[in-house]
Amino acid sequence: MMQKSGAVYFSAEFGLDESLPIYSGGLGILAGDHIKAAADQNVPLTGVGIFYGHGYFQQRIDEGGSQQHLYPKVDLNASIYPVQLVQDENGQPLIIEVPIAGRLVYAKAWSVQVGSVTVYLLNTDVESNSEADRRLTDTLYPSEQGIRISQEILLGIGGTRLIAALGIQPDVWHMNEGHCAFLTFERIRMLSAAGVPFQTALEVVKASTVFTTHTPVPAGHDVFSIDLMDRFFSDYYWQLGTDRDGVLSLGQMNGAFNMTRLAVSTSSKVNGVSKLHGVVTQDLFHHWMPHIPRQDIPVDAITNGIHIGTWLADGMKGLFDRYLQYDWSIRTAEPEVWSPVHDIPSSELWEAHLEAKSSMIQSFNLPLSTSNGGPLIIGFARRFATYKRALLIFSDPDRLARILGDSERPVCLVFSGKAHPSDGPGQELIRRIVELSREERFKGRVFIVENYAMDKAKKLVQGVDVWLNTPIKPMEASGTSGQKAAVNGVLNCSVLDGWWAEGYNGRNGWAIDGSADGDVGVNGEHQAKLDSEALYRLLEEEIIPLYYKRDEDQGLPADWVNKMKESICSLAPLFNTHRMISDYWNKVYLKASARGQRFASDGFEVASRVAAYKQFIRNNWSGVRVRKVDILADHSGRIGLHKTAFRAEIVLGAIWLRDVRIEAVGSDGRQGIWKVKLEPVQQEAKGVYIYEGSSFDRSINFWKANVNVRVTPISPDFANDFEMELASWGFQ
């Protein structure tokens, strides 16, 4: 029996709990928090992923500081969530057939129940598979490209077949990063098998598909060679109702197949995971479509949040239960719910923090005390990728040694994190920190906690005093670990990147801004020097003095605790998954659902019309050009007349004049991009029109501006103004 499921959420990893280690880091943790928030808010959602039999690696650090990789078998019985083998209607394990490189690979499915939300996980350890195929889903993010593409075929194509086998009919298909983008191939194939033409099927799929990208670094997007694509899809291309080139065109870039490009080509909505990341993603995609200005690239932003119930220390939760509204935990996105934090007695908030701090110290066997608050503890825990600059704080070791070694105001650093098994430079960072921690000047002041996972992360974000984040701006897409720290009263000290560029208000933490104007793009070595100097100054002049400034009456760091309160009140209501899931529901899912239903109704009438229209535009676009551009202005000097007019001669050929938008577009270097819409005023000849428009904007010097005229195809059925990624330009 068919059932509606709302949205289906595909992700290569899900960080639901440390007892189910099928995640590697931030992407998986975000996916897990997304699932939990959907369950809390009763959002109809189904998760689809892979059950990795040996999970992500367990980290051990040897005496020399080298990272060792261990892959113990995942114990399903240890999971705090119900995990069950999915069965068919006959009570037998449900088996999904997945075409991989010309052969069928069989996968069974496990279900994980998280409140009202079910997450389905595919695994190929099935007796009817070859031994090699049984091992395809052993580990997360394998380095070998053949295994990597096999996993992504299993996730995308196999996951789609699983959803069909379960009788689920999603209204919205949400791709969390590009690893799962092959799901669009399978959806097109299924429509093609039902007799729907390829271009129409593409429009149907696109209408109900949305894509979240998390990676601002070009190298972070999965790319497969065309030879590899041919090897794995040669028997599959034709099933989509088009030829090989038609399929590859959806993701082909620079002689290879880019999974992010595929996801963008087959989605009606694309979003980054912070406001700054949205802009960075526009810059990245601008390289794919250089004829469209960066500001016009159709990428929105929904800033990531955290599932507060998962990451909040027990002591803090108890405090909030006493002083906040009784239903605060289900109203976390409402600022007024958090206002009473300001009224919590400072002694109680400080005591709750010290309780978490003591728990962390004991858990990690750190030779530290919390007497009188203990030393100031700074935490740095995340994936050890070079752009995160774990060693920035060691830029001047002598200066750092003086900062940490002050007997009156001691400071400690606690590091934790894994580097991908194939990331040599990342592993070298770990080795170097181990080496530094053993130097006499840093002994007892610098610690590294091995095998970073959700259990260790909880202790750290709850128990340190300051959360340090030092990425190269703007390479941090979001960075949710700082949000987890903030809700626990831990203060952030971070580069103004990712979420912190939105969260920092000058009173709720510290911003590491080594450049006078905050510009990005300074020489990397020079920027590191500026940022490290800014960090040292913050530590010496602001952070350490504030922490050790004690109130004479109670012996509390009163000003520090007030900053903790401001951090919680200003950040908790904004950077949580209840707010995030509400944004996805209202801004993405509802719109994609309505669009998908409209495109699929009446025998795919809208989708068919849009497909035919796009084909007509593509066939005739080469004949579109801007022949002449003039700027006309009033030079009389009369007061009040500041009208600037634009006139352009446009050749449209066979394309109807109402099927295009004509704009004067430019920038004078101060106002950013400005636009003036032009309207047709006369027809010069067949397919040739005169367009005019005017502006009374006094703030723009149109005569000094670089003025261009742009022609863009439009349709009320498009999801955005630049859906076809086409534009024809003419210059003054």
N, C-alpha and C positions, 0 to 999 in steps of 0.2 A: 504494500500500500504506500502510495506516495505521500510525503509529508513536506511541509514548508519548514525551512530551517533559518530563515533570516539571512545571516551572513555566514560564509564558510571562510575560515582563516587558515591559510597555508603558511607554514614556517619550517625551515630546516631544523630548528631547535626550539625546545620549550624548557625554560627553567622554572618548573613548578615548585620543586623542593630539592634539597641536596640529596635526599634519599632516592631520587630518580635522576641520575647524572647524565641526562641526554642533552646537555647544553654546554657551550664553551665560555660564554661571556655575556656581554651587554645585550646582544640581539635576542638571545634565548631568554634572558631574565625579563626583558621587555615583553616578549611573547607570553611568558608565563603570567606576568602581572596583568597583561591585556585580558587573558582568559579569566583570571580571578575577578577582575573588575566587571567583566561582562556577567559573570555569575552573580556578583553582588547586586548589580543593577537590573538583573533579569533581562538582559539583552539577548535575543535569540542568536546564538553563535555556536558554530561547530569548528573545532580545531582539527587540522590534518598535518601530520609530520611523519618522522621516521623513528622507530625504536632501534636505537643503536645498542646492540647486544653487549658491547664492551664500553659504551659511552665515550665521553671525552677522556683524555688520559689523566691518570693520577700522577701528581708531580712529587718527585723526591729530589732533594738537592744534596749532592754528595759533598764530601769534605773539601773538594776543590772548588765548590760553588757551581758545578755543572748540573744542569737540569736533567733528571732521568725521567723516562716515560713508562708508566705502568698501565696496563689495560686489563684490570680484573673484570670478570663477567658481572654484569648488572644483576643485582638480587631484587627481583620484583617483589618478593615478600617483605622487603624492608621499606617499601614505599608507604608514605603516610596516606597516599590517595589510593582508592580502589582501582586496581589494574586487572583487567580481565581479557581473556582471549575472545575475540568476536566470533560468533557462530552464525551459521546460516539457518534457514527455516527448518532444516532437518536436524539441527543440533550438532552439526559438524563444523569444524573450523572453516571460516569464510576464507577462500583462497582467491586472490586477484592475479590475473595473468597480465604481465607487462612486457611489451616488445622492446627488447634491448639488443641492438646490433644484430638484427636478423633472427634472434632466437626468442623464445618465450621464457621469462623468468617468473617464478611464482612467489607470491608474498602473502603472508598471513597478517592479520591486523589485531592489535591490542587496543583496548579502550581504557581511557583514564577518566574517571568522573570527578569533576571539580564543581561541586554544587550542582547547578542546573545545566552546566556546560560539559559536553563530552569532547574529549580530544582523542582522535584515532591515530594510531602509530603503526606504520607498515614495517615489516621485517622479512627478510628473505631466507632465514634459517629454516628452510622447508625441505623435507626429505626428497621430494621430486626434483630439486635443483641439483646442479653439479656442485662439487665442493667449493669451487671458486665463487659461484653465485650465492652459495649459502653464506659466504663471508662478506658479501657486498655491503651489508648494513652493520658490520661489526663496529666501526669507529666513525666518529664525526669529523668532517672536513679532511678527508684523506688527501695526500699530496699528489698521488698518481692520477693523471687526468682521466684515464679510462674509468677508474672507479668513481671519480668525482662526477662525471657526466652520467654514469649509471645511476648514482644516487639521486641526481636531479631529475632524471627520467622517471625513476621510481616515485619520487615525491610528486612531481607534476602530473605525469600521465597516470601512474598507478593510483595516486591520491584521487584523481578525478574519477577513475573507474571504481574506486572504493565508494565514493559518494553516490555514484549511480547504483552500485550493487546494494547499498543500504536503503535505496529508495528516497534519498534526500534530494530535494530540488531547491537549491539555494537561490535567493533573490539577488545576492551580491557575492562576488568572489574577491576576496582580499588577499593579495600577494604581499607577504611581509618579507621584503628584499627579493632579489631576482632569482634566487636558487630554485624557486618553484615555478618559474615562468613557463615551463613546458606544459603546464596545465592548459594554457590557451591553445596549444596544438591539439590536444585531445578533445577539447570542447568543439573546436572547428571540425575535427575529424568526425565526431559524433553527428554534428549537423549535416556534414557532407554525406554521410551514410544514409541520412534521411532525405537526401535529394536537394539540399540547400546549396546554392552556388557558393564558391569560396569567398568572394568579396562580400556577399550578403552575410554569410556565416561569420566572417571577421567582424562586421559591424554589430551583429547580435552579441558576440562574445565581448567585444570592446565596451558596449553599452553598460554591461553589468559587472565589469571588472575594475578594481581599483588597486593601486600599487603604492606601497610605502618604501622609500629608499632610505637607507641608513648610512650610506658610505660616501663621504665627500672626497675620498681619494680615488682617482681613476684606476689605480692598480688594485683597488679593493673590489672591483666588479668582475664577476666570472666571465672569462672569455675562452672560447673553444675554437680550435683551428677548423677550417672548412673541411679538411681531410677527416678530422675526427667526427664532425657532423655527418659527413657522407657515410662514414663507416657505421655509425649508430642509427642513422635514419634513412638509409637508402631504400629499405623496404616499407618505409612509413610515409615519405614525402607525398607520394601519389594519392594516398588515402585522404588527404586534406582537400582534394578537389582542384588542385592546381599543380604546376610543375615544381621541380626542385628550386628553381630561381625564385619563384613566387613565395615559397616557404622561407627560404634563406633571406629574402629581402626584408623580412620582419625584424631581423636582428643583425644583419651583416654590416660591419663597420671596419674600415681599414684592413680589409682582407681576412677578417676573422668574424666569429659569431659572438656577439655580446649579449649576455642574458639581461642586463639592465635595459639595453636598447629594445630587446624583445618585449620586455614588460611595459615599457613606455609606448611602444607601437600598438599594444593590444589592451590598453587601459583608457578609460574615459576620465580618470582622475589620478593625479600623481601628487604625492606630498612628501616633503622632508620632515624631519623630526625635531626641528627648532626653527625659529624665525631666521636666524643666521644661516642655518643649514639649507633652508629653502632658497636663500639667495646664492649660496655656494653651489647648490645643485643647478640653479639656472645658469650659472657661469659654466659648469661642467657640460650641461646639455647644449649650451650655446656653440660649443665646438662641433656638435652634430648638426646644428642648423644655424650657421653663421649669418644667414640673411635675415634672421629674426633677432632684434635687440634683446639683450639679456633680460631686461625688465618685462618683456612680453612672453618669455618662455613660460608655458602653462604649468607651473609648479606651485602648489600651495604649501603651507606649513601647519602641522599639528604637533605641538611640542610634547615630547614624551613626559610621562609621569611615573610615579611608583605606587605600588599597592601598599598603602600605609599599614594595613593589618599584618602584612608579611614582615615588614622591616622595622616595626616599632618595638623598642625594648619593653619588657613586661612592666618595669617600674614606671616608665613614661606612660604606658597605657593606663596603669592604675591611677596615675596623677590626672590624666585627662578624664577618666571616668568620674573622678571626684569633682572636678572643677568645670568641666565643659557640659554642654547639654547632654541629656541622657542618650540621645540618638546621634551623637557627633560622628560616630564611626561610619554611618551611612550618608552623612551630609558633609563629607570632607571637602567638597568643592565650594562650600559657601564661606566666604571670608568672615562673616559675623559669627560663625560657629567657633572660630579660633580666637576671637577677640578676648575672651576670658583668660587666655594664657597670660596676658599682661598682669592679671590679678592673682595669679598663683604666687603664694609666698616664695620669695627667692630662696629661702633656706630649703624648702621642699623640692624645688626644681633642681637645685644644686645637689641635694642628697640623692635624688633619682639618677642624676648623671653620674655621680660617684659610684653608685651601685652598679651601673652598667660598665663603668671604667674598671672597677674591681673585678667584675666577672670576666672581662676581656683579659685582664692581666693574668688571672688565674688560669683561664682556658689556654693561653699561649705560654704559660710558665715563664713569664717575664720577671726578671729580678727587680721589680719595682713595687712601690708602696703608694697608697692613696692617702696617706696621712697628710692632713692640711691640704688636701686636693691632689697631692703627689706632683710629680713633674708634669710640665706641659707636654702632652703627647700629640705628635703630628702624624697622621696616617696618610699613606700613599699606597693604594691598592687598586690594581686594574690590570688589563692585559699588557704585557711588556712588549709593546711595539715602539719602534724608535721615535715616532712622531710624538709620543706621549712624554718624552724627555724625563725619564725617571732620574737621571743623573744631574738635572739642572741645579738642584739644591747643593750639589757637590762641586759646582763650578769653581769656587774658591775654597778649597778644603781647609786652609788655615783659618779663614774667617768663620767657616761653619763650625770648626772645632771650638773656637772661642765662644760661639753662640751656644752650642750644646753643652759645653763643659763648665759653664758658670755655676759655681757651687751654691750661690745664693738663689739663682733662678735657672735651675736645670731644665733642659729640653731633651726629649727623646724622639726619634724617628722610627716608625714601624712600617715596613714595606711588605707587600704580598702581591702575588700575581704569577700567571703562567705566560710563557712565550710559546707560540705554535711550534710543534716539533721540527718544522722545516725553516723556522725563522732563526737563523744563526745570530744575526745582530741583536735580536731580542733576548736570546739566551745569554749573550755576552753581557748585556746589562745586568742580568741576575748575578752572573759570576762576579762582576765588578762590585756590586753592592755587598755580596758576601765578603769579598776581599777587603773592602773598606771597613765593614763592621768589625773586622778582626784587628784593624790598626789600633794601637794603644790609645790614641787620642779619641777614638770613637767607641771603644769597648764600653758596654753598658749604656750606650747612648743610641746606637743604631742596631735595629733588629730586623730580621726577615722571617716571615711566617710562610712555611711551604704549603703547597697544595691548596691554593686559593679556590674556594668554592662558596656556595651560598651560606653554609654554616659559618665559615670563617668571615665572610663578608658581613653577616649580621653582627657578629661580635665587634668587628672593626668600626662599622658605621655607627654603632651604638656607644662605643666605649672610648674612642679617641676624643681629644679636645678640638682639634682642627683637622679638616679634611683638605689635603693639598692636591691641586690639579694643575699641571704645567704643560699642556699640549702646545704644539705649534699652531697658532691661530691661522686659518680657520678650519683645522683638520679634525676637530672634535665635533661630531654630528650633534650629539646631545649631551651624553655623560651623566647618566642617571644616578651614579653612586653618590654624588654630592647631594642629590635630592634626598636620598635615604639618610644621609648624615644629618641634613638640615632638620628633618621632622623629629629627630632625636635630640635636638638642641646642640648638635656639633656644628661649629662655625666653619664656613667655607673660605678658603684662601685659594683663588683660582684665576687663571687667565680668563679674560672676558670672551670666552668661546662657548659654543653650544648653548645649553640652557642658562648658564650663569650670565650671559650677555643680557638675558631677559630678567633674571631673578635678582641681580645685585642692585641695591638701592642706596648704597653708601652707608647704611646703618646696620645691615644684616650679615656682614662678613667683610672680606677684603678682596680687592681686585688687583691682580698682578698685571700692571700695564706699563711695560718698559719703554713705550714710545710716547712722545709728547702728545701726539694727536690720535693715537690708537690705530694708525694705519697698518694694513697688512701688506706683506710683500717685501719687507726689509730683508737684506742678506741674512741667511739663517744663522750664521755664526755671530754676526753683530746683534741680531735680535735676541739670541740666547744670552749674550752678555748684558743687554739692556734689561731683559726679564729677570735674570739672576740678581742683578743689582737691585731691582725693584723688590724682589722677594726678600733679600737680606735686609733692606731698609724697613720693610713691613715688620719683619721679625724683631729687629732690634729696637725700632722706635714706636711700634704700635702693639703688635700681638703679644709679645712677651711682657712688656710693662703692664698691659691691661690685665693679663691673666694673673700676675702676681700682685696687683693692687688690691689690698684687702680692706674691707670695711672695718673700722675700729671696734664697732659695737659687737658684730657677730662673727667677725673674722672671715666673712664671705667676699669673694670677688664680685661685688654688687654690680659694677658697670659691665663686667663680663656676662653675668647672668641676665642683665637687661638686654644685652646684645643677643643672647640665646633666645629670649622671648621674642624679640623683633624678628629674628631669623625664622622661628616657627610660625609666627602670625603672618608674615609676609610671603613665605614660600610654601607652606603646607597646603593652603587652599588652591594654589595655582598648579603645583607640580605633583599632582596625584592622578592615578589612573581613573578615578571616578570622573574627574573633569575631562580627562583624555578620551575615555570611552563615550562620554556624552558628546564630545566634539565629533568623533568618528560617526556616531549615530546620526546626529543632526546635520552635519556638514558633508558627510560622505555617503553613508549607507542608505539613508532615505532617498537621496537624489539618484544614486546609482540604481536602487531598486525600482524607482519609478521609471527611470530611463530604460532599464533593461526590459521591464514589462511592456513599455510602449514599443520598443524595437522588435519584440518577439510576438506581439499581438497581430491579429488579422493576417495570419500567414506570412509574417515577417514583412509586412507592407512598408513600414518606415525604413527598416534596415535595407530592403531591396532598393527603395528610392534613393537613400543616401549613398549606397554603393554605386548605383548608376550615375548619380550626380558627380561623385568624386572621380569616377572614370572619365566622364565627359570633361571635367575641369583639367585633369591630368593630360588628356589627349590634346587639349587646345591651349594649354598654358604657355607653351613656347612662343605663341603668337602675341602674348600680352607684353606691352612695353609702355614706358612713359616717354613720350616724344619731346615734350618741352615743359619747362617749369619757370614761372615768373612770380616775383614778389612785387605787389603793388601797394604803395603807401601814400598817405596824405602828407604832403610837405608844406602845407600852407602855414603851419605854425599856429593855427587857431586853437585856442584853449578848449580842451575837452575832446578834441579829435585825435584819437590815438589808434585808429583802426588800421590794421595791416591785413591786406588781402592776398590770397594765393590763387594762381590760375595755372592749370595744367592741362596738357593735351594728352589724352590716353588712348592707346590702341588696344581694343579688347577682342577684336576679331569676332569669332563665333560666340563668345561668352556674353551673356546678357548683362546689361549695366547694373541691374539690381542684384546680381550675384557676386558683386565685389564691393569692398570698402576702399575708398580712396582717402588717404590722409597725408597732410604735410606733417612730417616728423623731423624733429631736430633737437639739438641741445646747444645752449650757449655757455656751458661749463658751470653754471650756477644753479639752474633750476632742474637739472637732470633732464630726462626725456620729456618733451612736450609734444602734444598732438593737436592738430586742427583738422576736423572732418571737412572734406570737400564734397559738394553735391553737383550732379550733372546739370548744366545750364543750356547746352545745345549739342546737336549732332553735326559734326563736320563732314563726315562721309560714312559709308557703311562700316560699322564696327569702330568708328573713331569719334570720341566725345570730348567736349570741353567741360572740365570740372572747376568749380570755384568754391572758396571758403574764406572766412575772415576771423580775426581775433582782435579783441579789445584789451588783451592782457598787457598792462603797462610794465609788468615786472620782467618781461622778456624782450631783449633787444634782437628782434628778428633779423635785422640787417647784419648783425655780427654773428648770428647763429649759423650753424651748418645745417641748411635746410634740404631735406630730401622729401620726395613724394613716393608713397608706398601704395601698391595695389595688392589686396589680399582677398582670396575667395571666402565668402561667408555663406552661412545657411542657418536658419532657425533651429535646425536639427543637430547642429554641431555642439559638442560638449564644451568647447572653448573657442576663442576667436582665431586660434592658430592651429586648429586640429589637423589641417592638411600639411602644415609645415611648409607652406608655399608663400612667397612674396616676390613681387617684381618692383624694382626701385628705379627712380629717376632722380637726377640731381640738378640743382639750380646752376 
